Amino acid sequence: MEKLKVLLILLLAAVLGLAVSLFLLALAYVPTTSPEDLFYRIIAEGFPSGLPFVIPLSALLFLSVVLASVVGVIYFLVLPEIKDYYSNDSAPVGRDASAMVMRTLRPDEKKVVGVIKVHGGNYIQKFITQEAGLSRLKTHRVVASLAERGIVRVEKRGNSNEVTLAEWFLEGMEK
């Protein structure tokens, strides 16, 4: 979030610098009027007629580049950070998370999670295969998929794996 603040401050400084430099340039071309009158005239009527056409055109070009930069900063820096902020802070915990994850599981994954839950949250993979009624390969693939998503943790135990439900998932199911 710090890099975002720095970029926005730099963009704001660039816009303010442009505004001040244009005002001073216009003041230099029309020195007989007061700065306040000149400011109101620029706002109401546009730039003075004695001002070369290139100056307002370059100002417009600069402002469009600043606007494009602001849009780019918002799109590439702000939106991902906002998504991360809300996904981290409002991530469901406990029962809500477990229920939400259970709704997204495929039938085979639900069987495996159910078998592990019945056995207190951890169980040997070869016994999961027998109780879930799946082949060894299918059980391996399902467990690997669940482990990849952080729902279970797999530890090697001899010739088999011990599969343990994630703490956040297990706590949510117990409540």
KEKE-3310 file (N, C-alpha, C; in steps of 0.2 Angstrom, whole numbers, plus 5000, padded with zeros to 4 digits):
npx = (5004:5010:5018:5008:5003:5014:5015:5003:5004:5015:5009:4999:5007:5013:5002:4998:5010:5010:4998:5001:5013:5007:4998:5008:5014:5004:5001:5013:5012:5001:5004:4998:4986:4979:4984:4973:4962:4966:4966:4952:4948:4954:4948:4934:4935:4944:4961:4972:4971:4983:4992:5002:4996:5002:5005:4993:4989:4999:4998:4985:4989:4998:4990:4981:4990:4993:4980:4979:4989:4984:4973:4979:4987:4977:4971:4981:4988:4980:4967:4971:4977:4966:4958:4965:4966:4952:4949:4958:4954:4941:4939:4930:4929:4931:4915:4908:4918:4921:4908:4906:4917:4914:4903:4908:4915:4919:4909:4917:4927:4920:4917:4930:4934:4923:4926:4938:4935:4926:4935:4941:4949:4961:4969:4974:4979:4977:4967:4957:4955:4948:4937:4930:4927:4934:4946:4964:4971:4962:4959:4972:4973:4962:4965:4977:4972:4965:4975:4982:4974:4974:4965:4968:4982:4996:5006:5020:5019:5027:5023:5012:5002:4998:4984:4978:4965:4964:4967:4959:4948:4944:4940:4930:4920:4917:4910)
npy = (4994:5006:5009:5013:5025:5033:5034:5040:5052:5057:5059:5068:5079:5081:5085:5097:5104:5106:5114:5126:5130:5133:5143:5153:5155:5160:5172:5178:5181:5190:5203:5214:5212:5207:5192:5185:5190:5185:5171:5169:5173:5164:5152:5156:5160:5154:5152:5166:5177:5180:5170:5158:5144:5132:5130:5129:5117:5108:5108:5101:5089:5085:5084:5074:5063:5062:5059:5046:5040:5040:5032:5020:5017:5015:5004:4994:4994:4998:4991:4976:4977:4980:4970:4959:4965:4964:4950:4945:4951:4949:4935:4920:4912:4897:4889:4894:4895:4881:4876:4883:4878:4865:4865:4867:4856:4841:4825:4814:4820:4825:4812:4808:4818:4816:4803:4806:4815:4808:4800:4808:4818:4814:4802:4786:4785:4773:4766:4776:4774:4761:4763:4774:4768:4770:4768:4765:4774:4784:4789:4794:4804:4812:4816:4823:4833:4840:4843:4852:4862:4866:4860:4848:4840:4831:4818:4808:4791:4777:4765:4771:4786:4798:4807:4823:4834:4851:4863:4874:4870:4859:4864:4872:4863:4856:4865)
npz = (5000:5003:4991:4983:4989:4987:4973:4970:4977:4969:4957:4960:4963:4951:4943:4950:4949:4935:4934:4941:4934:4921:4925:4929:4917:4909:4917:4914:4901:4901:4909:4915:4922:4938:4947:4952:4945:4932:4934:4936:4923:4915:4919:4916:4902:4896:4890:4888:4873:4867:4870:4864:4853:4855:4869:4877:4870:4873:4887:4888:4882:4892:4903:4899:4898:4912:4917:4910:4917:4930:4929:4925:4936:4946:4940:4939:4951:4962:4962:4962:4975:4983:4981:4987:5000:5004:5002:5011:5024:5025:5024:5026:5042:5052:5054:5043:5033:5032:5028:5016:5008:5008:5000:4988:4984:4975:4973:4976:4983:4994:4999:5004:5013:5022:5027:5033:5043:5051:5057:5066:5061:5055:5045:5039:5022:5014:5021:5019:5006:5006:5014:5008:4996:4984:4971:4972:4965:4962:4974:4978:4969:4972:4986:4983:4976:4986:4995:4988:4988:5001:5010:5016:5024:5020:5026:5025:5030:5033:5022:5017:5017:5029:5031:5035:5040:5037:5051:5052:5044:5051:5063:5060:5056:5068:5075)
capx = (5000:5015:5020:5003:5003:5020:5013:4997:5007:5019:5004:4996:5012:5014:4996:4998:5015:5007:4993:5005:5017:5002:4996:5013:5015:4998:5003:5019:5010:4997:5006:4994:4980:4981:4983:4966:4958:4969:4964:4945:4947:4956:4942:4928:4935:4950:4968:4972:4972:4990:4996:5003:4992:5006:5005:4987:4989:5004:4995:4980:4992:5001:4984:4978:4995:4992:4974:4980:4993:4980:4969:4984:4989:4971:4969:4986:4990:4975:4962:4974:4978:4959:4955:4969:4963:4945:4950:4961:4951:4934:4939:4926:4933:4927:4910:4906:4923:4920:4902:4908:4922:4910:4898:4912:4919:4916:4907:4923:4931:4916:4918:4936:4933:4919:4930:4944:4931:4923:4941:4944:4953:4967:4967:4979:4976:4975:4961:4952:4953:4944:4931:4927:4925:4937:4952:4970:4973:4957:4960:4978:4971:4957:4969:4982:4969:4963:4981:4984:4969:4975:4960:4971:4989:4998:5013:5022:5020:5029:5021:5006:5002:4993:4980:4975:4961:4967:4964:4953:4943:4941:4937:4923:4915:4915:4906)
capy = (5000:5011:5011:5016:5031:5037:5035:5045:5059:5060:5061:5074:5084:5083:5089:5104:5108:5109:5120:5132:5133:5136:5150:5158:5157:5165:5178:5182:5184:5196:5205:5220:5210:5203:5185:5182:5191:5181:5165:5169:5174:5157:5148:5157:5162:5150:5155:5173:5176:5181:5164:5153:5139:5126:5130:5125:5110:5104:5107:5096:5083:5083:5082:5067:5058:5061:5055:5039:5037:5038:5026:5014:5016:5012:4997:4989:4994:4999:4985:4970:4977:4980:4963:4956:4967:4961:4943:4943:4953:4946:4928:4917:4908:4892:4885:4897:4893:4874:4875:4885:4874:4858:4866:4867:4849:4836:4820:4810:4824:4824:4806:4807:4822:4813:4798:4808:4818:4802:4797:4813:4823:4812:4794:4783:4785:4766:4765:4780:4771:4756:4766:4778:4764:4772:4765:4768:4780:4789:4792:4798:4811:4817:4818:4827:4839:4843:4845:4857:4868:4868:4857:4843:4840:4824:4816:4801:4787:4771:4764:4775:4793:4800:4813:4826:4839:4857:4865:4879:4866:4854:4868:4874:4857:4854:4870)
capz = (5000:5003:4984:4980:4991:4984:4966:4970:4979:4964:4952:4962:4963:4944:4941:4953:4946:4928:4935:4943:4928:4916:4928:4929:4910:4907:4920:4911:4894:4902:4916:4917:4926:4944:4947:4954:4939:4927:4936:4934:4916:4912:4921:4912:4895:4893:4890:4884:4866:4865:4872:4858:4853:4857:4876:4879:4867:4877:4893:4887:4881:4898:4907:4896:4900:4919:4918:4909:4922:4936:4927:4925:4943:4949:4937:4940:4958:4967:4962:4965:4982:4986:4981:4992:5006:5006:5003:5018:5030:5026:5023:5031:5047:5055:5051:5037:5028:5030:5024:5009:5005:5007:4994:4981:4983:4971:4977:4978:4988:5000:5003:5007:5018:5027:5030:5037:5048:5055:5061:5071:5057:5052:5044:5034:5015:5011:5024:5016:5000:5007:5017:5003:4990:4978:4969:4975:4960:4962:4981:4978:4965:4976:4991:4980:4974:4992:4998:4984:4990:5008:5014:5020:5024:5019:5028:5023:5036:5031:5015:5016:5019:5034:5028:5041:5038:5040:5057:5051:5041:5056:5068:5057:5056:5074:5079)
cpx = (5004:5017:5015:5002:5008:5018:5008:5000:5011:5014:5001:5001:5013:5008:4996:5004:5013:5003:4997:5009:5013:5000:5001:5015:5010:4999:5008:5017:5005:4998:5002:4988:4983:4980:4976:4961:4960:4966:4956:4944:4949:4951:4936:4929:4941:4956:4968:4974:4979:4995:4996:4999:4995:5005:4999:4986:4994:5001:4989:4983:4995:4995:4981:4983:4994:4986:4975:4984:4989:4976:4973:4986:4983:4970:4975:4989:4985:4970:4965:4975:4971:4957:4959:4967:4957:4946:4953:4957:4944:4934:4935:4931:4928:4921:4908:4911:4922:4914:4903:4912:4918:4906:4902:4916:4915:4913:4912:4927:4927:4917:4924:4936:4929:4922:4935:4940:4929:4929:4945:4949:4959:4966:4973:4976:4974:4968:4955:4950:4948:4937:4927:4925:4928:4944:4958:4972:4968:4958:4966:4976:4967:4961:4974:4978:4967:4969:4983:4980:4970:4969:4963:4979:4991:5005:5014:5023:5021:5027:5015:5007:4996:4990:4976:4971:4965:4964:4958:4947:4939:4938:4930:4918:4913:4910:4899)
cpy = (5006:5014:5015:5023:5036:5039:5040:5052:5062:5062:5067:5080:5086:5087:5096:5108:5110:5115:5126:5134:5136:5143:5155:5160:5161:5171:5182:5185:5190:5199:5211:5218:5206:5196:5182:5184:5186:5174:5164:5169:5167:5152:5149:5158:5157:5154:5162:5172:5177:5175:5160:5147:5132:5125:5126:5118:5106:5103:5101:5089:5080:5080:5075:5061:5057:5057:5048:5036:5035:5032:5019:5012:5013:5005:4992:4989:4994:4993:4979:4971:4977:4973:4959:4958:4964:4954:4941:4945:4950:4939:4925:4912:4903:4889:4888:4895:4885:4873:4877:4881:4867:4859:4865:4860:4845:4830:4815:4813:4824:4818:4805:4812:4819:4808:4801:4812:4813:4800:4802:4818:4821:4804:4792:4783:4778:4764:4769:4777:4765:4759:4770:4774:4767:4768:4769:4775:4786:4793:4796:4804:4815:4820:4824:4834:4843:4846:4852:4864:4870:4865:4852:4844:4833:4823:4809:4797:4779:4770:4767:4782:4794:4807:4816:4832:4846:4860:4869:4875:4862:4858:4870:4869:4855:4859:4869)
cpz = (5000:4996:4981:4982:4988:4977:4966:4972:4973:4958:4954:4962:4955:4941:4944:4950:4939:4929:4937:4938:4923:4919:4928:4922:4908:4910:4917:4904:4895:4909:4919:4922:4933:4943:4948:4948:4933:4928:4934:4927:4913:4913:4916:4905:4892:4893:4886:4877:4863:4867:4865:4859:4856:4865:4879:4876:4871:4884:4893:4886:4888:4903:4905:4898:4908:4920:4916:4914:4928:4935:4927:4932:4947:4946:4939:4947:4963:4967:4964:4973:4986:4986:4986:4999:5009:5006:5009:5024:5031:5024:5028:5036:5050:5051:5044:5031:5027:5026:5017:5005:5003:5001:4987:4980:4979:4975:4980:4984:4994:5003:5007:5013:5024:5031:5035:5044:5053:5060:5065:5067:5054:5051:5039:5027:5012:5015:5021:5010:5001:5009:5012:4997:4984:4977:4972:4971:4961:4969:4981:4974:4969:4982:4989:4979:4981:4996:4994:4986:4997:5012:5018:5019:5024:5021:5027:5030:5033:5023:5013:5018:5024:5031:5034:5038:5041:5046:5056:5048:5047:5061:5066:5057:5063:5078:5077)
residu = (MET:GLU:LYS:LEU:LYS:VAL:LEU:LEU:ILE:LEU:LEU:LEU:ALA:ALA:VAL:LEU:GLY:LEU:ALA:VAL:SER:LEU:PHE:LEU:LEU:ALA:LEU:ALA:TYR:VAL:PRO:THR:THR:SER:PRO:GLU:ASP:LEU:PHE:TYR:ARG:ILE:ILE:ALA:GLU:GLY:PHE:PRO:SER:GLY:LEU:PRO:PHE:VAL:ILE:PRO:LEU:SER:ALA:LEU:LEU:PHE:LEU:SER:VAL:VAL:LEU:ALA:SER:VAL:VAL:GLY:VAL:ILE:TYR:PHE:LEU:VAL:LEU:PRO:GLU:ILE:LYS:ASP:TYR:TYR:SER:ASN:ASP:SER:ALA:PRO:VAL:GLY:ARG:ASP:ALA:SER:ALA:MET:VAL:MET:ARG:THR:LEU:ARG:PRO:ASP:GLU:LYS:LYS:VAL:VAL:GLY:VAL:ILE:LYS:VAL:HIS:GLY:GLY:ASN:TYR:ILE:GLN:LYS:PHE:ILE:THR:GLN:GLU:ALA:GLY:LEU:SER:ARG:LEU:LYS:THR:HIS:ARG:VAL:VAL:ALA:SER:LEU:ALA:GLU:ARG:GLY:ILE:VAL:ARG:VAL:GLU:LYS:ARG:GLY:ASN:SER:ASN:GLU:VAL:THR:LEU:ALA:GLU:TRP:PHE:LEU:GLU:GLY:MET:GLU:LYS)
# end
